[in-house]
Amino acid sequence: MRTQSVKNYPLIVAGSVALFGGLLHLAMIVGGPSWYRFFGAPEAIVQMAAAGDFYPVLVCIVIASVLFIWITLLGFDADFI
């Protein structure tokens, strides 16, 4: 039986932080305008979210997607995937 040893812990930490950030951006979509405001989104984005505009949702999905892509790349680089 072969066990794999992960030696690049900084990349694992960076991937974990990126995962948390991506999940947080998706949670803000569900949380609504109060979550956007709490996490420091510009007031214009908060107002658009309150009005039901799709733009804040799209921005959060794009940011989360970029973070999830980084997680995948970090996983390959750290020999974790």
N, C-alpha and C positions, 0 to 999 in steps of 0.2 A: 504494500500500500504506500502510495506516494503522498506526502504532505507538502503543501506549498507554504513557504515562508514569505510574508510580505515585509520588505525591508525599507520601503520608502514611506515612512509614516507622515512626513509633511504633505505628500500628495493625498494621502488618505484623509488627513484633517481638512485639507482644502476641498476635497470632494464632499466631505460631510457638511462643511459650511455652505457650499454651493447647493447641496440637496436641501438644506434647511431654508435657504433663500428662495429656491424655486417653489417649494411647498408653501412658503409664506406668501409668495405672490399669487399662487392659486387660491389660498385661503382668503386673501383680501377681496377677491372677486365675490366670494360667498358672503364675506363679512359686510360688504357694502361701504357706503361713503364714510361711516365712522371709522372703519378700519383704514381706509385710504388716508384719512386725516391723521389718525394716531401714528401711522408709520411714516409720516412726513411727505406725503404726496403734495404737489402744488395745489393751491386752492382751486384753480381752474379745473383740474382733474377731479377733485372732490365734488365740485358743482356739476360737472358732466355726469359723474356717477349717480349723483342724487337725481338728476333729470332723466336717468335711464338711457343715457347715450352709450353706444357700443365701444367707443374709442378707449375708455379706461380698461375695459375688459380685454380688448385687443392688445393694448400695451402690456398688460400683465401677462398675457399668454405668450407674447413674444419674448419678454424678459425671462419668464420661467423656462421657455424652450431653449434659450441660449444657455442658461444655467444647467439644464439637464444634458445638453450636448457637451458642455465642459466636464460634467461628471463622467460621462462615458469616455472622453479623451483622457481624463486623469486616471480613470480606472485601467485603461490600456497601458498608460505610461508607468503606472505603479505595479504592473504585472498582477493586478487584482482581478481583472476580467479575463 
